[in-house]
Amino acid sequence: MLRSKSSLWSLGAGLAAALIAPTFLFAPPAAADDAQPVSVSGEVIVVLAKEAEGEYDGKLKQMPALQKPPFNSFKSMKVLSTTQVELAVDKTPTVALPNGRSLQLKLLERMPDGRHKVQVSINRPGKQDYLPLLTVIASGEPFFVAGQSFEGGTLVIGVKVGAAAAPAKK
Amino acid sequence: MNAPHVEEELLQRYFDGDLKGPPAASVSQHIATCEDCKQRHVALSELHKLIMMAGEHAALDVDFERAFANIERGTRERPAPGLIERLSVWWRDLVEQRPEQLWAPAFGAAMAALLLVYVLRDGASDAHQEVAAATPKPPAPVVVVQAPAVPAETIPVDALAFANTEVVQVDFGSNAGTVYEIALAGGVSTPVVWINDDVIQ
């Protein structure tokens, strides 16, 4: 039991101080990254791949993934277009595909490890809306969307977002 | 033999009216019979009168209205002490004058800290559960390990996590498709999302 009015006041003051102090102690510091607009550059390369013998575009030699399964069954590859894009939260670039469709890239967020979460969509033929196809956390190494038929071959779309990260150890 | 004289302190207390009952009666009886003590008591009375007269005389020279006005003006002009100053005074007073009461704020602080930890932990848990409940689970990706143009030695995908580029979600809709992982040098891998043509509708 409290012995005096001043003890009660002291108890109240102690409670108030203990409740207020953590507000200052645990207040999150202003994040510098939040103040910067998130944007990242990217590249979309559209390749026509065919199983028939033919020319292999020299530009693709710097993309070793295209020599590996499931792409190694193609005997010829030709770069149809290379498009530089700038992705931002409020900027969703689209890249026209040779089959009349469009590929849309949307930057969702920048991850703490420096990678970028990106949504890839392709619109339906003759329609304006885009169907979200996949969401990736891109490291800067090109990833691929492939399978659409075009002029007797298959479209292979390589998407590179940001700079390539250091190789990860498994 | 005469009774001993009343001690100075006892006489003073008698004069001030602090003595009651038998002690007061004993001193009164002694003063009535002892000339010395009677004179001392009279001297105390005279001194008291002189002090009272001096005080009254001095009070006549004091302008109390002006003095109170000065006090009120000073009170108005001096800014009220802030919270920090009042807390500082309270704490100094507590530590220096009433150290036995230090347990009260310490106990209060400890209880408040426990309450805060409990509330924060409980709140974080609730928020996590609410987010988990409110976030719809993405539809399971349609992964078909078969595509006409895919050779047999493709790497099967049993998980949608890759070394560097990570596939978070795939939605083929009503279409068929496959997700592959291409292993590159240095432990790097990259995904391939293979969708059948004629099925993007």
HADDOCK unambig.tbl for C-alpha pairs under 7 A between the chains (distance, minus, plus):
assign (segid A and resid 7 and name CA) (segid B and resid 101 and name CA) 6.37 0.50 0.50
assign (segid A and resid 7 and name CA) (segid B and resid 104 and name CA) 6.03 0.50 0.50
assign (segid A and resid 10 and name CA) (segid B and resid 104 and name CA) 5.83 0.50 0.50
assign (segid A and resid 10 and name CA) (segid B and resid 105 and name CA) 5.12 0.50 0.50
assign (segid A and resid 11 and name CA) (segid B and resid 104 and name CA) 4.78 0.50 0.50
assign (segid A and resid 11 and name CA) (segid B and resid 105 and name CA) 4.49 0.50 0.50
assign (segid A and resid 11 and name CA) (segid B and resid 108 and name CA) 5.02 0.50 0.50
assign (segid A and resid 12 and name CA) (segid B and resid 108 and name CA) 6.83 0.50 0.50
assign (segid A and resid 13 and name CA) (segid B and resid 105 and name CA) 6.57 0.50 0.50
assign (segid A and resid 14 and name CA) (segid B and resid 105 and name CA) 4.16 0.50 0.50
assign (segid A and resid 14 and name CA) (segid B and resid 106 and name CA) 6.51 0.50 0.50
assign (segid A and resid 14 and name CA) (segid B and resid 108 and name CA) 4.98 0.50 0.50
assign (segid A and resid 14 and name CA) (segid B and resid 109 and name CA) 4.86 0.50 0.50
assign (segid A and resid 15 and name CA) (segid B and resid 108 and name CA) 4.71 0.50 0.50
assign (segid A and resid 15 and name CA) (segid B and resid 109 and name CA) 4.94 0.50 0.50
assign (segid A and resid 15 and name CA) (segid B and resid 112 and name CA) 5.33 0.50 0.50
assign (segid A and resid 18 and name CA) (segid B and resid 109 and name CA) 4.94 0.50 0.50
assign (segid A and resid 18 and name CA) (segid B and resid 112 and name CA) 5.83 0.50 0.50
assign (segid A and resid 18 and name CA) (segid B and resid 113 and name CA) 6.12 0.50 0.50
assign (segid A and resid 19 and name CA) (segid B and resid 112 and name CA) 6.11 0.50 0.50
assign (segid A and resid 19 and name CA) (segid B and resid 113 and name CA) 6.95 0.50 0.50
assign (segid A and resid 65 and name CA) (segid B and resid 182 and name CA) 6.43 0.50 0.50
assign (segid A and resid 65 and name CA) (segid B and resid 184 and name CA) 6.80 0.50 0.50
assign (segid A and resid 68 and name CA) (segid B and resid 182 and name CA) 6.95 0.50 0.50
assign (segid A and resid 69 and name CA) (segid B and resid 151 and name CA) 6.99 0.50 0.50
assign (segid A and resid 69 and name CA) (segid B and resid 153 and name CA) 6.87 0.50 0.50
assign (segid A and resid 69 and name CA) (segid B and resid 154 and name CA) 5.29 0.50 0.50
assign (segid A and resid 70 and name CA) (segid B and resid 150 and name CA) 5.32 0.50 0.50
assign (segid A and resid 70 and name CA) (segid B and resid 151 and name CA) 6.09 0.50 0.50
assign (segid A and resid 70 and name CA) (segid B and resid 154 and name CA) 5.63 0.50 0.50
assign (segid A and resid 73 and name CA) (segid B and resid 151 and name CA) 6.60 0.50 0.50
assign (segid A and resid 124 and name CA) (segid B and resid 200 and name CA) 6.62 0.50 0.50
assign (segid A and resid 124 and name CA) (segid B and resid 201 and name CA) 5.68 0.50 0.50
assign (segid A and resid 132 and name CA) (segid B and resid 171 and name CA) 6.82 0.50 0.50
assign (segid A and resid 133 and name CA) (segid B and resid 170 and name CA) 5.85 0.50 0.50
assign (segid A and resid 133 and name CA) (segid B and resid 171 and name CA) 5.10 0.50 0.50
assign (segid A and resid 133 and name CA) (segid B and resid 172 and name CA) 6.14 0.50 0.50
assign (segid A and resid 134 and name CA) (segid B and resid 169 and name CA) 5.34 0.50 0.50
assign (segid A and resid 134 and name CA) (segid B and resid 170 and name CA) 4.24 0.50 0.50
assign (segid A and resid 134 and name CA) (segid B and resid 171 and name CA) 5.95 0.50 0.50
assign (segid A and resid 135 and name CA) (segid B and resid 167 and name CA) 6.13 0.50 0.50
assign (segid A and resid 135 and name CA) (segid B and resid 168 and name CA) 5.32 0.50 0.50
assign (segid A and resid 135 and name CA) (segid B and resid 169 and name CA) 5.00 0.50 0.50
assign (segid A and resid 135 and name CA) (segid B and resid 170 and name CA) 6.46 0.50 0.50
assign (segid A and resid 136 and name CA) (segid B and resid 165 and name CA) 6.81 0.50 0.50
assign (segid A and resid 136 and name CA) (segid B and resid 166 and name CA) 5.48 0.50 0.50
assign (segid A and resid 136 and name CA) (segid B and resid 167 and name CA) 4.32 0.50 0.50
assign (segid A and resid 136 and name CA) (segid B and resid 168 and name CA) 5.15 0.50 0.50
assign (segid A and resid 136 and name CA) (segid B and resid 169 and name CA) 6.94 0.50 0.50
assign (segid A and resid 137 and name CA) (segid B and resid 165 and name CA) 5.55 0.50 0.50
assign (segid A and resid 137 and name CA) (segid B and resid 166 and name CA) 4.96 0.50 0.50
assign (segid A and resid 137 and name CA) (segid B and resid 167 and name CA) 6.30 0.50 0.50
assign (segid A and resid 137 and name CA) (segid B and resid 168 and name CA) 6.80 0.50 0.50
assign (segid A and resid 138 and name CA) (segid B and resid 165 and name CA) 4.59 0.50 0.50
assign (segid A and resid 138 and name CA) (segid B and resid 166 and name CA) 6.50 0.50 0.50
assign (segid A and resid 139 and name CA) (segid B and resid 164 and name CA) 5.59 0.50 0.50
assign (segid A and resid 139 and name CA) (segid B and resid 165 and name CA) 5.04 0.50 0.50
assign (segid A and resid 141 and name CA) (segid B and resid 165 and name CA) 7.00 0.50 0.50
assign (segid A and resid 141 and name CA) (segid B and resid 190 and name CA) 6.80 0.50 0.50
assign (segid A and resid 142 and name CA) (segid B and resid 190 and name CA) 6.93 0.50 0.50
assign (segid A and resid 143 and name CA) (segid B and resid 190 and name CA) 5.57 0.50 0.50
assign (segid A and resid 143 and name CA) (segid B and resid 191 and name CA) 5.40 0.50 0.50
assign (segid A and resid 143 and name CA) (segid B and resid 192 and name CA) 6.01 0.50 0.50
assign (segid A and resid 144 and name CA) (segid B and resid 191 and name CA) 6.48 0.50 0.50
assign (segid A and resid 144 and name CA) (segid B and resid 192 and name CA) 4.61 0.50 0.50
assign (segid A and resid 144 and name CA) (segid B and resid 193 and name CA) 6.10 0.50 0.50
assign (segid A and resid 145 and name CA) (segid B and resid 192 and name CA) 5.83 0.50 0.50
assign (segid A and resid 145 and name CA) (segid B and resid 193 and name CA) 4.80 0.50 0.50
assign (segid A and resid 145 and name CA) (segid B and resid 194 and name CA) 5.86 0.50 0.50
assign (segid A and resid 146 and name CA) (segid B and resid 193 and name CA) 6.25 0.50 0.50
assign (segid A and resid 146 and name CA) (segid B and resid 194 and name CA) 4.81 0.50 0.50
assign (segid A and resid 146 and name CA) (segid B and resid 195 and name CA) 6.18 0.50 0.50
assign (segid A and resid 147 and name CA) (segid B and resid 194 and name CA) 5.24 0.50 0.50
assign (segid A and resid 147 and name CA) (segid B and resid 195 and name CA) 4.87 0.50 0.50
assign (segid A and resid 147 and name CA) (segid B and resid 196 and name CA) 5.12 0.50 0.50
assign (segid A and resid 147 and name CA) (segid B and resid 197 and name CA) 5.77 0.50 0.50
assign (segid A and resid 148 and name CA) (segid B and resid 195 and name CA) 6.77 0.50 0.50
assign (segid A and resid 148 and name CA) (segid B and resid 196 and name CA) 6.05 0.50 0.50
assign (segid A and resid 148 and name CA) (segid B and resid 197 and name CA) 4.14 0.50 0.50
assign (segid A and resid 149 and name CA) (segid B and resid 197 and name CA) 5.45 0.50 0.50
assign (segid A and resid 167 and name CA) (segid B and resid 186 and name CA) 5.70 0.50 0.50
assign (segid A and resid 167 and name CA) (segid B and resid 187 and name CA) 6.03 0.50 0.50
assign (segid A and resid 167 and name CA) (segid B and resid 188 and name CA) 5.20 0.50 0.50
assign (segid A and resid 168 and name CA) (segid B and resid 163 and name CA) 5.96 0.50 0.50
assign (segid A and resid 168 and name CA) (segid B and resid 164 and name CA) 6.34 0.50 0.50
assign (segid A and resid 168 and name CA) (segid B and resid 187 and name CA) 5.87 0.50 0.50
assign (segid A and resid 168 and name CA) (segid B and resid 188 and name CA) 5.93 0.50 0.50
assign (segid A and resid 169 and name CA) (segid B and resid 187 and name CA) 5.76 0.50 0.50
assign (segid A and resid 170 and name CA) (segid B and resid 187 and name CA) 6.53 0.50 0.50
